[in-house]
Amino acid sequence: MWLVKPEPFDGRGLFKQVAPLMLGFGACQFLFTTDTMFVKAFFPGDEMASYGVAGTLSRALLWLVLPLAAVMFPKIVHATAKSEKSNLLGIVLLGTAILAICGAAGLCIVGPLVVKLAFKAEYVAETMKLLPWYAGAMIPLALANVLVNDLMARARFKAVLPMVLVAVAYGFTLPLMLRMFPGRMEVALQTLGAFNLLLLGICAWFTFGSPKSKV
């Protein structure tokens, strides 16, 4: 092996394939995870306890449906490589919508009991004020995640730049909204929900509305 003449490595080609995947999935992860870090800068630890509880329960919705998109991704890649038609996206999108909506409704119903059993009874009142907003914000993100997986699997990388711009705009807008409405945690979740809807709209356009061309 040491004596074999080395072949040139196409680093540029690899970067062109990997970078859009990192940026596209990274935009989703940014919207999924960063709200707590922003909110911590504006609220003391005792107030953050209920926000953390609501976030833990609401993010469980996404962990419930993420495996659907994860299983879909390699199958879409395979179908695209062989130019095969597949209705998998519609099935996964419908399944994700049903699970996410039913899960959010279930959290709003059994939330007080879950908080009492898994956390502390004194967190119930404040957590239930935030939980509907938090769970509702996760629904469009769950659907957007399915579309992002489909777009990335089909190498439709034109959607990546708008997705990154949404994530960047969210990073600037969230602290601004928290400064404009001090003491209102639900504003953070309303902002998150609005940007998740925007992300879903962009992904839906590039999935169903724009020309299916590669970059």
N, C-alpha and C positions, 0 to 999 in steps of 0.2 A: 504493500500500500504506500509506503514512504517513497518508493522509487517511481511510482506512476506519475506521469505529468499531470498537474492539476488543470481542471477545466475552468473556464471563466464562470463566475457566479453572477446571475442577473439580479443584483440587489435592487436596482431601480424598479424592475418588474414586480418583485416581491413587495416593495414598499407601496406601489400603486394599488396592490390588492389588499394589503394589511391595514394601511392608514385609514381608508374609509370605514373599514369595519370597526376599528378602535374608536374613531370619532363618532360614528353613528350609534354604536352601543353605549359609548361613553356619555353621550347627550342624555340618553334614557336614564343611565345610572345617576347622573348629576341631579336630574329632577326627582329621582326616587329617594335619594339619600341626604341631600344637603340642607333641607329645610330645618332640621333640628339644630344644626350648627349655627345657622343664622339666628334662629329664635333664641338660643342660649345667650346670645350677646345682648338681648333686650329684656330678658326676664330672669329673676333670681331662681336658685335651685329648687325652692319649695314649690314655686308655681310651675316649674318645668316637669315636675313629677307626673302630673296629670297629662301633660302634653306627651310625655314619653310613653305613658300607658296607652293613650289613644293611638300614637304612632305604631307601637308594637302590634296592637290588634289589627290596625288598618293595613299595615304592610303584610300581615299574614294573608290578606286577600291576594296580593300579588304573588306571594310564594305558593299559594294554592294553584294559580293558573300558569305560572312561569314554565313548568315542565311541558305544557302543551306546545308552546312556541319553540322550546328547546328541542323537542322531538321532531317538530315540523321542519326546522332549519335544514338538516342534512337531507331530508327527503325532497325538499324543494330544490336544493343544489343538484341532487341526482336527476330530478325530472328536467331541470333546466339544461343540464349538460347533455342530456339525451333528446332534448327538444320534445319532451312528452307533456301532454296536457294533464293538469291535476286540479281537482276541486278541493284539495286539502286546506287551502287558505280559508275558504268559506266555512268549512266544518270547524276548524280551530277557532276562527273568529266568533262564530256563533256559540260554541262551547265556552269560550272565555267570557263572552258577554253574559251568558246565563249564570255561570258560576260566580262571576264578580258581582253582579247585581243581587243575586240571591244571598251571597255572602255578606254584602254590605247591609242588606235588609235584616239578615239574621243578627249581625252585630248590634244594630240599633235596638233589636228586640231583647236579646239575651245579654247585652253589654253590661248592665248593672250586676247581674249574677256572676259573669266572668270576672269582672273587676274585683268583686268581693272575694271570690275564691282564689284568684291568681295573684292579686296585689293587696290593696288595703281598702277597707270599707269607706274611709274618709276621702278616697279618690273618686268615688262614684259620681258625685254631683258635677264636679268640674270636668271629669273625663267625658261624661255624657253630653256636655255642652259642645265638646270638640269632636266627638266620635263621628256624628253624621257628616260633618264637613270633611273630616280626614278620609273616611271610607268613600265618600262621594268623589273625592279628588283622585283616589286610586283607580276608579273604574275606567276613565279615559286613558290613564297611563297604561293599564293592563291591555286595553285594546290597541293602543299605539305600539306597544311592545310586540304584539303579533305582527302588525304591519311592518315594523322595522325589521323583524326577522325575515319576512318575505322579501322586502326590498334588498336587504343585504345578501340574501341567498341568491337572488337573481342578478346581483351586481348592478342594480339600478342606483348608482352612487350619486346621481344628481340631487337626491333628497338630502344628502349628508350636510351640505352647507346650510340650508335653511334650518335643519335640526340643530346644528351647532349654534346658529344665531339665536334660536329660541332659548337654548340653555344659557347662553351668555346674557341675553336680555333678562331672563329670570333671575340670574345672579345679581344683576344690578337693581332690578325692580323690587325684589323681596325686602331688602333692608330699607329701601326708600319708603315702601308702604308701611313698614313697622315703625318708622320714624313719624310718618304722617298720622298714624292712628295708634298712639302709645297706649299700652295696657290692653290691647285687643288681640289675643292670640288667634282668634278665628280669621283675622285678616290675612295671616300667613297662609292658612289653609285655603282661603278663597283665592289668593294669588296663585298658589300651587295648582288649584283646580283649573283656573283660567288658562295657565300656560300648558297644562296637560291637555286641555281641550284644543289649544292651538297646535300643539304637537300632533295630536290625533288628526286634526284637519289637514295639516301638511302631509302627513304620511298617507292619508286617504286619497289626497289629490295625486300624489306621485304613484300610488298603487292603482287607482281606478280611473283617474282623469287625464294624466299626462301621457305623452307618447312613451312607449315601453323601450326606449333606447338606452344603451349602455353609455357610460362616460368613456 
